C-alpha cells in the first residue's frame, strides 16, 4: 500500500484528544486550514468535555491548535456559504451546537486553559475567549472579522466586545480588525501573556501541577497594547448608537488614526455594520452569555439569508476580487426596520433552536421544545 493510499484510508482526526498526567489536551488538527472549525470538530470537543468532566484523572483541560499559524481561523465559511444556497439547515444545526459549546466552555467546572497563539478569529474566539484561563503570545492575532463578509460577530463575540473597556469592543467589531495579544489583554479577551517559545513547557507543567501555579510561573509582562494609546478618540467617537454619527465623529476627530478607522469601517457591509452595532448595544443589556448567544443565533440565521453574506464571501474568499457590491450600498439606505428584522423570532424548520437557554448549571443549552 502506498503512503498516499494509507493516508486516505487513515486520515488524521480533525481533533486530537490526548491524556498525559492530569491533563486532558484538545488539539485542533486542521493545520492547513489554520484549524478552521467544522461540525465534526465541535462534536469531538463537546464529547471530550463531557467525558473529562466526570473523570477524576483529569484535573485540567488544555486547548491548542496544530501547526505554527494559529489556534483557529474561525468557522468554515465556504461550507456555510454553500449551505446557505440550500436553505441553511446544516448551518442552523452547526451554530446551535457551536454556541452550546461556547456556553459550556464558559461554565466548565474544571480549569480550561486556551492557548491563543497565532491567528484566533471568529469561531476560534468562541473556543478560547470564554475559557477560565486564556493565554496570548507575541504571535497572537485575534479578531472578529465578520462585518468584512457581510456577517455579524457571533460565538459570544458581542457578549465579550460589549463588555470591553469603554468603546474598544465597538471599534474592534465595526473595523473587523485583528488585535495583538496585548490588545486582547486590554479588552478582557485574555488573562496571561507568555512567550510562544515556552508554550510546550507550559503544557508539560500542566500535566502535573496546579493551573494557577503554572500560569504565575510562566506569565510575562506584556508589551504596551497599541489600542491603549487610542483610547481617547475611540471612546469619544464610538460612544454613539448609530453608525452614521460614529463615522462623522471619526472624520471630525483630530486623530489621524480615527480618519483611517472611518475608511476601514465604510468599506464594510452597511447592513452588517448597523446590525452589529445594534447587537452590541442590546448585548450590554442582556444578563449573561447564554442570553446573548440566543440573540446571536437569531441574528446569524437572518444574516445567512441576506444578500451581503453571500456577496461578502464571494468577494473575499471565492473570487477574491475584494470588491463586494453591498445591498443596500450605503448606510443611509439601511432602514431601522431592516435592522430590527434581524432580531425577529425564527420560524419554520429553524424554530427547534429558537431561544435556547441554560439547562441547570452545567452550561448546556436546551430549546423551548426540549424543556
C-alpha positions in Angstrom: 0.0 0.0 0.0 1.4 3.4 -1.0 1.8 6.2 1.6 -0.8 8.2 -0.2 -3.4 5.4 -0.1 -2.6 4.8 3.6 -3.2 8.5 4.4 -6.6 8.3 2.5 -7.6 5.2 4.5 -6.3 6.6 7.8 -6.8 10.3 7.7 -5.7 12.5 10.6 -8.5 13.2 13.0 -9.8 16.8 12.9 -9.3 17.0 16.7 -6.7 15.1 18.6 -7.5 14.2 22.2 -4.5 13.4 24.4 -4.1 12.4 28.0 -0.9 12.9 29.9 -0.7 13.0 33.7 -3.6 15.0 35.0 -4.1 16.9 31.7 -6.7 16.4 29.0 -5.4 18.1 25.9 -7.7 19.1 23.0 -5.6 19.8 19.8 -7.4 21.3 16.8 -5.9 19.4 13.9 -6.5 21.0 10.6 -3.3 23.0 10.3 -3.5 23.6 6.5 -6.8 25.4 7.1 -5.5 27.1 10.3 -7.7 24.7 12.2 -10.9 26.2 10.8 -13.8 24.8 12.7 -16.2 22.1 11.4 -19.3 20.4 12.8 -17.2 17.3 13.4 -14.7 19.3 15.5 -17.5 20.8 17.6 -18.9 17.3 18.3 -15.5 15.9 19.2 -14.7 18.8 21.6 -18.1 18.6 23.2 -17.7 14.9 23.7 -14.3 15.3 25.3 -15.5 17.9 27.7 -18.4 15.7 28.8 -16.2 12.7 29.3 -13.4 14.6 31.2 -15.8 16.4 33.5 -16.6 13.2 35.2 -13.1 11.7 35.0 -11.2 12.1 38.3 -8.0 11.5 36.5 -8.4 14.8 34.5 -7.7 17.9 36.6 -7.2 20.4 33.8 -8.2 20.8 30.1 -5.9 22.5 27.6 -6.9 23.7 24.2 -4.3 24.4 21.5 -4.0 24.3 17.7 -1.8 22.1 15.5 0.7 23.9 13.2 2.5 27.2 13.5 -0.1 29.5 12.1 -2.7 29.8 14.8 -5.2 28.3 17.1 -8.2 28.6 14.8 -9.1 30.8 11.8 -12.9 30.6 12.6 -15.7 28.6 11.0 -15.6 27.1 7.6 -17.4 30.0 5.8 -17.2 28.4 2.4 -19.2 25.4 3.7 -21.7 27.8 5.3 -21.9 29.8 2.1 -22.7 26.7 0.1 -25.3 25.5 2.7 -27.0 28.9 2.6 -27.8 28.3 -1.0 -29.5 25.0 0.0 -31.7 26.6 2.7 -29.2 26.8 5.6 -30.4 23.8 7.6 -26.9 22.5 8.3 -25.6 25.9 9.3 -28.6 26.3 11.7 -27.7 23.0 13.4 -23.9 23.7 13.4 -24.4 27.1 15.0 -26.7 25.7 17.6 -24.1 23.1 18.6 -21.3 25.5 18.4 -23.0 28.1 20.6 -23.9 25.4 23.1 -20.2 24.5 23.2 -19.3 28.2 23.8 -21.6 28.4 26.7 -20.3 25.0 28.0 -16.7 26.3 27.9 -17.6 29.4 29.9 -19.1 27.4 32.8 -16.9 24.3 32.6 -16.3 23.1 36.2 -12.7 22.2 35.7 -9.9 24.6 34.8 -10.0 25.1 31.0 -6.8 26.7 29.5 -6.8 28.1 26.0 -3.5 28.8 24.2 -4.5 31.7 21.9 -1.3 31.6 19.9 -1.1 32.9 16.3 -4.4 33.5 14.4 -7.5 33.4 16.6 -10.6 34.6 14.6 -14.4 34.2 14.8 -15.1 30.7 16.0 -11.6 30.4 17.4 -12.5 33.2 19.8 -15.6 31.3 20.8 -13.5 28.3 21.8 -10.9 30.3 23.7 -12.0 33.7 25.0 -14.8 32.2 27.1 -12.3 30.0 28.9 -11.3 30.4 32.6 -7.7 30.8 31.6 -6.7 32.5 28.4 -3.1 32.7 27.3 -1.8 35.0 24.5 1.7 35.4 23.0 3.7 37.8 20.9 2.3 36.0 17.8 -1.4 36.4 18.7 -3.7 38.0 16.2 -7.2 37.9 17.5 -10.3 39.4 15.9 -14.0 39.2 14.9 -13.8 39.8 11.1 -17.5 39.3 10.3 -18.5 42.7 9.1 -16.0 42.3 6.2 -18.0 39.4 4.8 -21.5 40.9 5.4 -22.0 39.0 8.6 -22.3 39.8 12.3 -20.0 38.8 15.2 -21.2 35.7 16.9 -20.0 32.8 19.2 -20.5 35.1 22.1 -18.4 37.8 20.4 -21.0 40.5 21.0 -21.0 39.5 24.7 -17.3 39.9 25.1 -16.9 43.0 23.0 -19.9 44.8 24.6 -18.2 44.3 27.9 -14.7 45.5 26.9 -13.5 48.8 28.5 -15.0 51.9 27.0 -15.8 51.6 23.3 -12.8 49.4 22.4 -15.1 46.5 21.6 -17.3 48.7 19.3 -14.1 49.7 17.5 -13.0 46.1 17.1 -16.3 44.9 15.9 -17.0 47.6 13.3 -13.5 47.7 11.9 -13.2 43.8 11.9 -9.5 44.3 12.6 -7.1 42.0 14.3 -5.6 42.8 17.7 -2.3 41.8 19.3 -2.0 39.7 22.4 -1.5 42.8 24.5 -4.7 44.3 23.0 -6.6 41.1 23.9 -5.5 41.6 27.5 -6.7 45.2 27.4 -10.1 44.2 26.0 -10.5 41.5 28.6 -10.3 38.7 26.0 -7.3 37.1 27.6 -5.6 36.9 31.0 -1.9 35.9 30.7 0.9 36.8 28.3 3.5 34.1 27.6 6.3 33.9 25.0 5.4 31.4 22.4 8.7 29.6 22.8 7.6 28.4 26.2 4.1 27.0 25.4 5.5 23.5 25.2 7.0 23.8 28.7 3.7 25.3 30.0 1.7 22.4 28.6 4.1 19.9 30.2 3.9 21.6 33.5 0.1 21.5 33.5 0.3 17.7 33.4 1.5 17.6 37.0 0.8 20.9 38.6 -2.0 23.3 39.6 -3.1 25.7 36.8 -2.7 28.9 38.9 0.8 28.0 40.0 1.9 27.2 36.4 0.5 30.3 34.9 2.0 32.5 37.5 5.4 31.0 36.8 5.2 31.4 33.0 3.4 34.8 32.9 5.4 37.7 31.4 4.9 41.4 31.4 3.1 42.2 28.1 4.3 44.9 25.8 2.2 48.1 25.5 -1.1 47.5 23.9 -1.4 49.5 20.6 -5.0 50.3 21.3 -4.2 51.8 24.7 -2.8 54.9 23.0 -6.0 55.3 21.0 -8.4 55.0 24.0 -9.3 58.7 24.0 -10.5 59.0 20.4 -12.0 55.5 20.3 -14.1 56.1 23.5 -15.2 59.5 22.2 -16.0 58.6 18.6 -17.7 55.3 19.1 -19.9 56.4 22.1 -22.9 56.8 19.8 -25.8 54.5 18.9 -25.9 54.9 15.2 -23.2 54.2 12.7 -23.5 57.4 10.7 -22.8 59.5 13.8 -19.8 57.3 14.6 -18.4 57.9 11.1 -19.0 61.6 11.4 -17.2 61.7 14.8 -14.2 59.7 13.4 -13.9 62.1 10.4 -14.1 65.1 12.6 -11.5 63.8 15.1 -8.1 65.4 15.2 -6.5 61.9 15.4 -5.3 60.7 12.0 -5.9 57.1 13.1 -9.5 58.0 13.5 -9.8 59.0 9.9 -8.2 55.8 8.8 -10.7 53.9 11.0 -13.5 55.6 9.3 -12.3 54.5 5.9 -12.0 50.9 7.2 -15.5 50.9 8.6 -17.0 52.4 5.5 -15.6 49.6 3.4 -17.7 47.0 5.3 -21.3 46.0 4.7 -23.6 48.8 5.7 -26.3 46.4 6.8 -23.8 44.3 8.8 -22.4 47.5 10.5 -25.8 48.6 11.6 -26.9 45.2 12.9 -23.5 44.7 14.6 -23.8 48.0 16.5 -27.4 47.1 17.5 -26.2 43.7 18.6 -23.5 45.2 20.8 -25.9 47.7 22.4 -28.5 45.0 23.0 -25.9 42.6 24.4 -24.9 45.2 27.0 -28.4 45.0 28.5 -28.6 41.1 28.4 -27.7 39.4 31.7 -25.4 36.6 30.7 -23.6 34.7 27.9 -26.5 32.2 27.1 -29.0 35.0 26.6 -26.5 36.8 24.2 -25.9 33.6 22.3 -29.7 33.2 21.9 -29.8 36.7 20.4 -26.8 35.9 18.2 -28.4 32.8 16.9 -31.4 34.7 15.6 -29.2 37.3 14.1 -26.9 34.8 12.4 -29.7 32.9 10.7 -31.3 36.1 9.5 -27.9 37.2 8.2 -27.5 33.9 6.4 -30.4 34.7 4.1 -29.4 38.3 3.5 -27.6 39.2 0.2 -24.5 40.7 1.8 -23.2 37.4 3.4 -23.1 35.6 0.0 -21.6 38.7 -1.7 -19.0 39.1 1.1 -17.8 35.5 0.9 -17.8 35.7 -2.9 -15.6 38.8 -2.9 -13.3 37.9 -0.1 -13.0 34.1 -0.4 -14.4 32.7 -3.6 -13.4 35.1 -6.4 -11.1 37.1 -4.1 -11.6 40.3 -6.1 -12.0 42.3 -2.8 -14.7 44.4 -4.3 -18.0 43.4 -2.7 -21.2 45.1 -4.0 -23.2 45.6 -0.9 -27.1 45.7 -0.9 -28.1 48.3 0.2 -24.9 50.1 -0.8 -24.9 52.9 1.7 -25.6 53.3 5.4 -28.4 55.8 4.7 -30.3 53.2 2.7 -30.4 50.7 5.6 -33.7 51.3 7.4 -34.3 50.8 11.0 -37.0 48.2 10.1 -34.3 46.3 8.2 -32.1 46.2 11.3 -34.9 45.2 13.6 -35.8 42.3 11.3 -32.5 40.5 12.2 -33.7 40.3 15.8 -37.1 38.9 15.0 -38.1 35.4 16.2 -37.3 32.5 13.9 -39.8 30.4 12.0 -40.1 27.1 10.2 -37.5 24.4 10.5 -35.1 26.5 12.5 -37.6 27.0 15.3 -36.3 24.0 17.2 -33.2 26.0 18.2 -35.0 29.3 19.0 -34.5 30.9 22.4 -32.0 28.4 23.7 -31.5 28.8 27.5 -29.2 27.3 30.1 -30.4 24.0 31.5 -29.3 23.8 35.1 -25.7 24.8 36.0 -23.8 22.7 33.5 -23.7 25.2 30.7 -25.7 23.1 28.3 -28.5 24.8 26.4 -31.9 23.5 25.5 -34.6 24.7 23.2 -38.1 25.6 24.3 -39.3 22.4 22.6 -36.8 20.3 24.6 -37.9 21.6 28.0 
